[in-house]
Structures are given as structure tokens and as C-alpha cells.
Amino acid sequence: MTGPLWGALPDGWLAGQVKNAATVTLGKMLQSKDSGSDVRAPYMRAANVQPDGVLALDDVNEMWFGDAELEQLSIRAGDVVVVEGGQGGFGRAAYVDEDLPGWGFQNSISRLRPFGDFDGRFIAFYLIALRASGFIRAYSNVVSMPHLTAEKLARIPMPLPPLEEQRAIADYLAREIARIDALIDEQQRLIEMLRERRLAAVEEAVSVVATGGARLKHVIRSVRQGWSPQCYAWPADGVETWAVLRAGAANGGRFRPMENKELPEDEIPRPDIVVIPGDLIVSRANTRELVGSAAVVEGDFPRLMLCDKLYAFSLDESRADSRFVASVLGSRRWRDLIELAATGVSHSMLNISQSDIVNLPMPLPPVDDQRRIVVRLNSEIAKIDHLIAETERFIELVRERRAALITAAVTGQIDAREMA
């Protein structure tokens, strides 16, 4: 019997389903009030199960449980938790390596409790591989949102190796993945250092110019803001097909035209908010680190529209080079001003008003000097961005290797016992 990840299984391995390896239990619907004899207790929810089998238990919520419910919905070392629903997280799985006394879990989570001859680590690694392969997305129910119900989870095809081999596979993968993750962390630190170097280069380039009391509004000819209709989840080219930019289209000081969502055919496009080459795009809503991010539209995208979280400023070209202004807004001094002006109760989504943006101080040397600064700065930044892109690609390849290694191990393509 073949499955979604394997062809012929090694000798001694059986083909079965998840329900042959563990009991499957769906959590409790969120309860906000005491029914009379309940207790408040911490519970696991979808947000606690992160990609790649990581459990994030720092942010914990509580709800009401009856004593019998807490006993039935306990979480113990050796369990596996799987996200039931959600656009981005369904099918995520993680191994629980310690008892969580007094905890329960919400109905966004299914708990797998392995039978005595199964290792939860092996089950978690298998589900992680299955999700990475795309099988979970194709397999899950889709109405308005994908769901991996407890019933469907229980019926997922699964290889069933002997317990000794499961443990050998889990031990091998734990060692190898720790090495791979350490390498990824090292490369990510390198990217952070390069980004700091990029920021320092921008800061040095614009620090020599005094503001002279000018404000950004003094060089703005017009301002446009977009809309956010219900769009498809995938991007379009913005040339032949209509699309709406995402808030992240200006992240990192670079215009990212593919940060968009395709406009459905039944929505009437709005040509008045199409981006124009040379527009200064500024994000009005984003995280603290990204709100106010600015970039210049490069290229012609006649069917690419602004979303409502982006402003597009048309500048007086005789007084300001939009690339220079974007560089100024990306410097540390101006980032501090933007972050101080931004408002919001959540660190994950802050807003900055149009008034605060246009009243930012703005150095305005002669426009020819601005252009010379931009040329010199772009030459230095291009080298840094190239290094960042190479490092990001390396991380992507390492993650692909990580996924391939897990798949090979849990399907018996490599003998983990020989790797001990």
C-alpha cells in the first residue's frame, strides 16, 4: 500500500492511519463564563503551535473548564497537538515534551495521544513532513476556511514502523534538525547585521544634509490612498491582470510589486488609484518596525492599485527626488520620528496619519545634490542587498533540505539506525 509520501515501505513497516497510532481528541469550544462550578485554567490554542513543530507557550490565555473537562482535555508529555483550522495555521503539528498540569485545549486544537507502541515525536515529524508536501492543504475541508477536522486527521494515511525504529528516527531528526536550525539562526543573525549596515549607510548619506525648516508637505503635489476589497489570496502581475497591493509593498525601502492580491472579476477596478512610476509609496499601517516604510514605484504597472494601508505621494520633481525622500524616511533618525508618531494598542499593527507623515521635517538640498546622494547610496546599498538576497536564498535551500530530511526519515528512505 502506498501513501501520500511513500511508495514501498521498508520491511517490517505497516501502512495504516493516524488513528492506528494515537487517539484523536478535539478541544473545547471557547467558554467565557462560569457555568456554576467551573475553574479558570490555561488552554492551548492555534497561536501556540508555530511552524516547524515549535510550541510557543509564553502567550497563554485562560477560559472556564469543569473538573471532568480538564481531566479529559489534559496535555501531557508525549502528546502531539495539531491545529484544526485557520487560513495560515491549519495542520501545524508539535510534540509536547513536558507535562502541562492544569491545562486544557481549545477546539482549534486536536490532541493526539499515542498508543504504547508509538512515539509522539515520530508522529509529529510525519505530520510536519505531510504539511510541507502540500498534502494537508489538499486534504483539508474548505468552505470559507480550511479545516483539518479531528475525523479527517484520524484517517490520514500513515506509515507504522516498529517502536524501536520510530525512536531511532526521532532521535536522529532531533540531532540533525538542531544542527540545521543553528545554521539558520546564524544566517539570520548575518542578515540582521547586514540590515544594520544598510541602515547605517543610509544614515551616513543623509546626515550631512540639514533640514532648514522644510517639511515633506512643501514638496507634495498630490496624495492618493487606496482601497481594500475582498481579493484572491494569490498575486497577479498588475500589468495584464488587476491587483491590489498589500501593506508590505514598501517594506525595507524597496518597492515590491508582487506584494499584491488579485482582484476578483466581479469587482470593478479603480484606475484612479493605480500606482505611477516615481510615486513615493508610504505604509500607513504596519508593525512598529515597518509602519511608515517608504519606497519608490519603479516600472510601469497599469493595473496595480493601492490598498487602503498605503499612501502614494506625487512630489514636485523640481524640488525633491522621490528616491532621496524615501532614503531619508528610511534613516534611523526619521524612523524614530515615525515610530513616535505612530499610534495603536497592538505592537503588531500601528498607524500613522497622513498629517503626521506630511509634517515630517525634510532636508531639501538642491535636487541635483539629492540625485548625486542617491546614486552614491544606491551603489553601496546594492552590494548589501545582494548579500542579503544570497543569504536569504541559502536559508531557503537549508529549509528545503530540512523538509526533505524529515520526509526521507519518516518514510524509511534513510535508515536512521545506521546514523546513530
Secondary structure, DSSP 8 states (H G I E B T S, - for coil): ---SS-SS--TT-EEEEGGGTEEEEE-B----S--SS-EEEEEE-GGGEEGGGEE--SS-EEEEE-HHHHHHT---TT-EEEE-B-TTTTT-EEE--S--TT-EEBTTEEEEEE-TT--HHHHHHHHHHHHHTTHHHHHSEESSSEE--HHHHHTSEEEE--HHHHHHHHHHHHHHHHHHHHHHHHHHHHHHHHHHHHHHHHHHHHHTS--TT-BGGGGEEEEEE-------SS---SSSS-EEE-GGGGGGGS--TTSEEE--TTS---GGGB--TT-EEEESEE-TTTTT-EEE--S--TTEE--TTEEEEEE-TTT--HHHHHHHHTSHHHHHHHHHH-EEEETTEEE--HHHHHTSB-----HHHHHHHHHHHHHHHHHHHHHHHHHHHHHHHHHHHHHHHHHHHHTTSS-GGGG-
